[in-house]
Amino acid sequence: MTRRPLRIAMLAHSTNPRGGVVHAMQLSEALLDLGHEVTLHAPDSSSKGFFRKPRCSAAAFPVARAAPGMTAMVEQRIADYVRYFEAPDAGRFDIFHAHDGISANALVTLKERGLIAGFVRTVHHVDDFADPRLGELQARAIREADRWFAVSRTWQARLAAEWGIAASLSGNGVDTVRFNPRPDGTEEALRTRLGLASGPILLSVGGIEARKNTLRILAAFVDLHRLFPEAQLVIAGGASLLDHDVYRQEFAAKLTTAGPAATAVHIAGPLADADMAPLYRLAHALIFASVKEGFGLCVLEAMASGTPVVVSAIAPFTEYLGAEDALWCDPSRPSAIADAMARSFDKPLRIRLARNGLAVAARHDWNSVARAHLPVYASLKETAPA
């Protein structure tokens, strides 16, 4: 496809383990395995670097603490990215690839200033912002790209219908070496460290957010707990640049009225990357009843770990999961989520779901995702001025 290795600048919005950042890191490593030179970039206000050390080159460049307010924070991080790539030692790349609105807006500015020829944008999903300024920045970050990828056919179709953009489909992958059903001996130590009892663990990943539907998941768990009092709900993750404080306050208020189930709810927050694989193996089921997703990487990670999955009966899940691969629910109805949770206690069904989930995970490898990018990268490089 290319005569020499491509020099690729991969850009993420943060160093935290959000879906888009995980995708960017795994894609970077897969492109490295194909012989290309990749540097993964992200602004780093914590000075801790990426949530795990990537195998490719990485530039987690230091930035100041973000200004208060989401709009001010976004604009500050865009300016941080612009300043970083304006520096003479930032490096020269054949391809610039943004996975979010922050880094893509910075690349638009760099292109307008003649510092780069163009860039690729992966649109994982499109947010609904109340602030018109954030909406304008989101639109600029999508429209002004030169090539586009979508991780699902759902978002590929929406980009075509709503934006007039012909995006290529990249898909998603999962590392089945890292995420697998075989215990590694750390599971029980993790259970103890998180303060969990021996009962079944229903796992929600992504933190307490409206898009993750955490309030309805809590309501469903309260209903389930009456039938299965040994069950526990663990909510992991939640490191986000977006402001979810109002939703989290509502969740905290609901938790105080949850009765006996309240003591069985564990808010684990962001966990170390090394904890995620054993956490999936500890889980009785992953509860991923989101109301909007770009793809849902956690679904593949849980399935690769042999863990049954409860998912919303919406796209994009309906694209890559068959009727017998998961427990489906209506995400708008807590009773439907609770019913799906209850079905996960059927042992023969669990065995079938685990088997089918492993087959789904095996069909999603990062090497194929990386290869899907190469023709688009080549076409952009060919059109760039020498």
C-alpha positions as CSV (number, residue, x, y, z in Angstrom):
1,M,0.0,0.0,0.0
2,T,2.9,2.4,0.8
3,R,6.5,2.4,-0.3
4,R,7.8,3.3,3.2
5,P,6.3,3.3,6.7
6,L,3.8,6.1,7.3
7,R,4.6,8.6,10.0
8,I,1.2,8.9,11.8
9,A,0.2,11.4,14.5
10,M,-2.7,9.8,16.4
11,L,-4.6,12.4,18.5
12,A,-6.9,11.7,21.5
13,H,-8.6,14.2,23.8
14,S,-7.2,12.9,27.1
15,T,-5.0,10.2,28.7
16,N,-8.0,8.6,30.5
17,P,-9.5,5.2,29.5
18,R,-12.5,6.5,27.6
19,G,-13.7,4.5,24.5
20,G,-12.3,6.9,21.9
21,V,-8.9,7.0,23.7
22,V,-8.8,3.2,24.1
23,H,-9.6,2.9,20.4
24,A,-6.9,5.4,19.4
25,M,-4.3,3.5,21.5
26,Q,-5.2,0.1,20.2
27,L,-5.3,1.3,16.6
28,S,-1.9,2.9,17.1
29,E,-0.4,-0.3,18.4
30,A,-2.0,-2.3,15.5
31,L,-0.6,0.1,12.9
32,L,2.8,-0.2,14.6
33,D,2.5,-4.0,14.2
34,L,1.9,-3.4,10.5
35,G,5.2,-1.6,10.2
36,H,4.2,2.1,10.5
37,E,5.6,4.8,12.8
38,V,2.9,6.0,15.1
39,T,3.0,8.5,17.9
40,L,-0.1,8.7,20.2
41,H,-0.8,12.3,21.5
42,A,-3.0,13.7,24.3
43,P,-2.9,16.7,26.6
44,D,-2.0,15.6,30.1
45,S,-2.9,17.8,33.1
46,S,-2.2,15.1,35.7
47,S,1.4,14.4,34.7
48,K,0.6,10.7,35.0
49,G,0.7,9.9,31.3
50,F,-1.7,7.5,29.5
51,F,-3.9,5.1,31.5
52,R,-1.5,2.4,30.4
53,K,1.9,2.6,28.6
54,P,1.3,2.0,24.9
55,R,3.7,0.0,22.8
56,C,3.9,2.8,20.3
57,S,5.6,6.1,20.8
58,A,3.5,8.4,23.0
59,A,3.4,12.2,23.7
60,A,1.3,12.9,26.7
61,F,2.2,16.6,26.7
62,P,1.8,18.6,29.9
63,V,-0.9,21.2,30.1
64,A,-2.3,23.5,32.8
65,R,-5.3,22.6,34.9
66,A,-8.4,23.3,32.8
67,A,-10.4,26.4,33.3
68,P,-13.8,26.1,35.0
69,G,-16.8,25.5,32.7
70,M,-16.9,22.9,30.0
71,T,-16.8,25.4,27.1
72,A,-13.8,27.2,28.5
73,M,-12.1,23.8,29.1
74,V,-12.7,22.7,25.6
75,E,-11.3,25.9,24.1
76,Q,-8.3,25.8,26.4
77,R,-7.5,22.2,25.4
78,I,-7.8,23.1,21.7
79,A,-5.3,26.0,22.2
80,D,-3.0,23.6,24.1
81,Y,-3.0,21.2,21.1
82,V,-2.3,24.1,18.7
83,R,0.6,25.3,20.7
84,Y,2.1,21.8,21.0
85,F,2.1,21.2,17.2
86,E,3.3,24.7,16.4
87,A,6.5,24.0,18.3
88,P,9.4,23.1,16.0
89,D,10.2,19.9,17.9
90,A,6.7,18.5,17.6
91,G,7.8,16.3,14.7
92,R,6.7,15.9,11.1
93,F,4.1,13.4,10.2
94,D,2.5,12.1,7.0
95,I,-0.9,11.6,8.6
96,F,-2.7,13.5,11.3
97,H,-5.6,11.5,12.7
98,A,-8.0,13.0,15.3
99,H,-10.5,11.0,17.4
100,D,-12.4,13.8,19.0
101,G,-13.6,17.3,18.7
102,I,-10.8,18.9,20.8
103,S,-7.9,17.5,18.7
104,A,-9.8,17.9,15.5
105,N,-10.5,21.6,16.1
106,A,-6.8,22.0,16.7
107,L,-6.0,20.4,13.4
108,V,-8.5,22.6,11.6
109,T,-6.6,25.6,13.0
110,L,-3.3,24.2,12.0
111,K,-4.6,23.5,8.5
112,E,-6.0,27.0,8.2
113,R,-2.5,28.4,9.1
114,G,-0.8,26.2,6.5
115,L,1.0,24.1,9.0
116,I,-0.5,20.8,8.0
117,A,-2.0,19.7,4.6
118,G,-5.1,18.0,6.0
119,F,-6.3,15.4,8.5
120,V,-8.4,12.3,9.2
121,R,-11.2,12.3,11.7
122,T,-12.9,9.3,13.3
123,V,-16.4,10.2,14.5
124,H,-17.2,7.8,17.4
125,H,-20.5,9.5,18.0
126,V,-22.0,13.0,18.0
127,D,-23.0,14.7,21.2
128,D,-26.0,16.9,22.0
129,F,-24.7,20.1,23.6
130,A,-26.9,22.8,25.2
131,D,-24.2,25.4,24.7
132,P,-24.3,26.7,21.1
133,R,-20.6,27.3,21.1
134,L,-19.8,23.7,21.9
135,G,-22.2,22.7,19.1
136,E,-20.3,25.0,16.7
137,L,-17.0,23.5,17.7
138,Q,-18.3,20.0,17.3
139,A,-19.6,20.8,13.8
140,R,-16.3,22.5,12.8
141,A,-14.3,19.4,14.0
142,I,-16.4,17.1,11.8
143,R,-17.0,19.2,8.6
144,E,-13.5,20.5,8.2
145,A,-11.8,17.1,8.1
146,D,-10.5,15.8,4.8
147,R,-11.2,12.1,5.4
148,W,-13.6,10.4,7.9
149,F,-14.1,7.1,9.7
150,A,-17.0,5.8,11.7
151,V,-16.7,2.9,14.1
152,S,-20.2,1.6,13.3
153,R,-22.6,1.5,10.3
154,T,-25.1,3.4,12.4
155,W,-22.8,6.4,12.7
156,Q,-21.6,6.0,9.1
157,A,-25.2,6.3,8.0
158,R,-26.0,9.2,10.2
159,L,-22.9,11.1,9.0
160,A,-24.1,10.6,5.4
161,A,-27.8,11.5,6.1
162,E,-27.3,14.4,8.5
163,W,-23.9,15.8,7.5
164,G,-23.5,14.8,3.8
165,I,-20.2,13.0,4.7
166,A,-19.1,9.7,3.2
167,A,-17.2,8.1,6.1
168,S,-15.3,4.9,5.8
169,L,-16.1,2.1,8.2
170,S,-13.3,1.2,10.6
171,G,-15.0,-1.1,13.0
172,N,-13.7,-1.9,16.5
173,G,-11.5,-4.6,18.0
174,V,-10.6,-6.3,21.2
175,D,-7.4,-7.7,22.5
176,T,-8.3,-11.4,23.2
177,V,-4.9,-12.0,24.8
178,R,-5.5,-9.5,27.5
179,F,-9.2,-10.0,27.8
180,N,-9.9,-13.7,28.2
181,P,-11.9,-16.1,30.5
182,R,-8.8,-17.6,32.2
183,P,-8.3,-16.4,35.8
184,D,-4.9,-15.0,36.5
185,G,-4.9,-15.2,40.3
186,T,-5.7,-11.5,40.9
187,E,-9.4,-11.7,40.9
188,E,-10.1,-12.4,44.6
189,A,-7.5,-9.7,45.7
190,L,-9.4,-7.2,43.5
191,R,-12.7,-8.3,45.1
192,T,-11.3,-7.7,48.5
193,R,-9.7,-4.4,47.6
194,L,-13.1,-3.1,46.2
195,G,-14.9,-4.2,49.3
196,L,-17.1,-6.7,47.4
197,A,-18.9,-9.6,49.0
198,S,-19.0,-13.1,47.5
199,G,-22.4,-12.6,45.8
200,P,-22.9,-12.1,42.0
201,I,-21.5,-8.9,40.6
202,L,-23.5,-6.9,38.0
203,L,-21.0,-4.6,36.4
204,S,-21.7,-1.2,34.8
205,V,-18.7,0.4,33.0
206,G,-18.5,4.1,32.1
207,G,-19.3,5.9,35.3
208,I,-22.5,7.8,36.3
209,E,-23.6,9.5,33.1
210,A,-26.9,10.2,31.3
211,R,-25.6,8.5,28.1
212,K,-24.8,5.4,30.1
213,N,-28.3,5.3,31.6
214,T,-27.0,4.9,35.1
215,L,-30.2,6.1,36.8
216,R,-32.4,3.5,35.1
217,I,-29.7,0.8,35.8
218,L,-29.9,1.7,39.5
219,A,-33.7,1.5,39.5
220,A,-33.5,-1.9,37.7
221,F,-31.0,-3.1,40.3
222,V,-33.2,-2.1,43.2
223,D,-36.0,-4.2,41.7
224,L,-33.6,-7.1,41.1
225,H,-32.2,-7.0,44.6
226,R,-35.6,-7.9,46.0
227,L,-35.4,-11.2,44.2
228,F,-31.6,-11.7,44.4
229,P,-30.5,-10.1,47.7
230,E,-26.9,-11.4,47.3
231,A,-26.5,-9.5,44.1
232,Q,-24.2,-6.4,43.9
233,L,-24.0,-3.5,41.5
234,V,-20.5,-2.2,40.7
235,I,-20.2,1.0,38.7
236,A,-16.6,1.4,37.3
237,G,-15.0,4.1,35.3
238,G,-16.3,7.7,34.8
239,A,-13.1,9.7,34.1
240,S,-14.6,12.3,31.7
241,L,-13.8,15.8,30.5
242,L,-17.5,16.5,30.2
243,D,-19.6,17.8,33.1
244,H,-21.9,15.2,34.5
245,D,-22.3,16.8,38.0
246,V,-26.1,17.4,37.8
247,Y,-26.8,13.8,36.7
248,R,-24.4,12.5,39.4
249,Q,-26.2,14.5,42.1
250,E,-29.5,13.0,40.9
251,F,-28.0,9.5,41.1
252,A,-26.8,10.2,44.7
253,A,-30.2,11.3,45.7
254,K,-31.9,8.2,44.2
255,L,-29.3,6.0,46.0
256,T,-30.4,7.4,49.4
257,T,-33.9,6.1,48.7
258,A,-32.9,2.7,47.4
259,G,-33.5,0.9,50.7
260,P,-31.6,-2.3,51.4
261,A,-30.2,-2.3,47.8
262,A,-28.2,0.8,48.5
263,T,-25.5,-1.0,50.5
264,A,-25.0,-3.4,47.6
265,V,-24.1,-0.6,45.2
266,H,-20.4,0.0,44.9
267,I,-19.1,3.1,43.0
268,A,-15.6,2.0,42.1
269,G,-14.8,5.0,39.9
270,P,-11.9,4.9,37.5
271,L,-9.7,1.8,38.0
272,A,-6.2,1.0,37.1
273,D,-6.0,-0.5,33.6
274,A,-4.6,-3.8,35.1
275,D,-7.8,-4.2,37.1
276,M,-10.2,-4.3,34.2
277,A,-9.6,-7.8,32.8
278,P,-9.9,-9.4,36.3
279,L,-13.0,-7.2,37.0
280,Y,-14.7,-8.6,33.9
281,R,-13.9,-12.1,35.0
282,L,-15.3,-11.5,38.4
283,A,-18.5,-10.1,37.0
284,H,-21.7,-12.2,36.8
285,A,-22.8,-9.9,33.9
286,L,-22.0,-6.6,32.2
287,I,-25.0,-4.3,32.3
288,F,-24.5,-1.9,29.3
289,A,-28.0,-0.4,28.9
290,S,-26.8,2.8,27.2
291,V,-29.1,5.2,25.4
292,K,-26.4,6.2,22.9
293,E,-23.1,4.6,21.9
294,G,-20.6,4.9,19.1
295,F,-19.9,1.1,19.4
296,G,-19.5,-0.1,22.9
297,L,-16.0,-1.4,23.4
298,C,-16.8,-2.7,26.8
299,V,-19.2,-5.2,25.3
300,L,-16.4,-6.8,23.3
301,E,-14.1,-6.8,26.4
302,A,-16.7,-8.5,28.6
303,M,-17.5,-11.1,25.9
304,A,-13.8,-11.8,25.3
305,S,-13.6,-12.4,29.1
306,G,-16.5,-15.0,29.0
307,T,-18.9,-12.6,30.7
308,P,-22.6,-12.5,29.7
309,V,-23.8,-9.0,28.5
310,V,-27.0,-7.1,28.9
311,V,-27.3,-4.5,26.2
312,S,-29.9,-2.0,24.9
313,A,-31.9,-3.2,21.9
314,I,-30.6,-0.3,19.8
315,A,-28.0,0.3,17.1
316,P,-25.1,0.0,17.1
317,F,-25.4,-3.1,19.3
318,T,-27.9,-4.6,16.8
319,E,-25.2,-4.4,14.1
320,Y,-22.7,-6.7,15.5
321,L,-24.6,-8.9,18.0
322,G,-27.1,-11.5,17.1
323,A,-30.3,-12.3,19.0
324,E,-28.6,-15.1,20.9
325,D,-25.4,-13.3,21.7
326,A,-26.7,-11.1,24.5
327,L,-29.6,-10.3,26.8
328,W,-31.5,-7.5,25.2
329,C,-33.5,-4.8,27.0
330,D,-35.4,-1.6,26.3
331,P,-33.1,1.1,27.9
332,S,-36.0,3.4,28.5
333,R,-37.7,1.0,30.9
334,P,-36.0,0.0,34.2
335,S,-38.3,-3.0,34.4
336,A,-37.0,-4.3,31.1
337,I,-33.4,-3.9,32.3
338,A,-34.3,-5.7,35.5
339,D,-35.9,-8.6,33.6
340,A,-32.7,-8.9,31.5
341,M,-30.6,-8.9,34.7
342,A,-32.8,-11.6,36.2
343,R,-32.4,-13.8,33.1
344,S,-28.6,-13.7,33.5
345,F,-29.1,-16.0,36.6
346,D,-30.3,-18.8,34.3
347,K,-27.3,-21.2,34.2
348,P,-27.8,-22.9,30.8
349,L,-28.5,-19.5,29.3
350,R,-25.3,-18.1,30.9
351,I,-23.3,-20.9,29.3
352,R,-24.7,-20.3,25.9
353,L,-24.1,-16.5,26.2
354,A,-20.5,-17.0,27.3
355,R,-19.9,-19.3,24.3
356,N,-21.5,-17.0,21.8
357,G,-19.8,-14.0,23.3
358,L,-16.3,-15.5,22.8
359,A,-17.2,-16.1,19.1
360,V,-18.3,-12.5,18.7
361,A,-15.0,-11.2,20.3
362,A,-13.0,-13.5,18.0
363,R,-14.5,-11.7,15.0
364,H,-13.2,-8.3,16.1
365,D,-9.5,-8.0,15.9
366,W,-7.4,-4.8,15.9
367,N,-5.2,-5.9,12.9
368,S,-8.3,-5.8,10.6
369,V,-9.3,-2.4,12.0
370,A,-5.8,-1.0,11.3
371,R,-5.7,-2.4,7.8
372,A,-9.0,-0.7,7.0
373,H,-7.3,2.7,7.6
374,L,-4.4,2.2,5.2
375,P,-6.2,3.0,1.9
376,V,-7.7,6.2,3.3
377,Y,-4.3,7.2,4.7
378,A,-2.7,6.6,1.3
379,S,-5.4,8.6,-0.5
380,L,-4.9,11.6,1.8
381,K,-1.1,11.4,1.5
382,E,-1.3,11.3,-2.3
383,T,-3.4,14.5,-2.4
384,A,-1.1,16.4,0.0
385,P,1.3,18.9,-1.5
386,A,4.9,17.5,-1.7
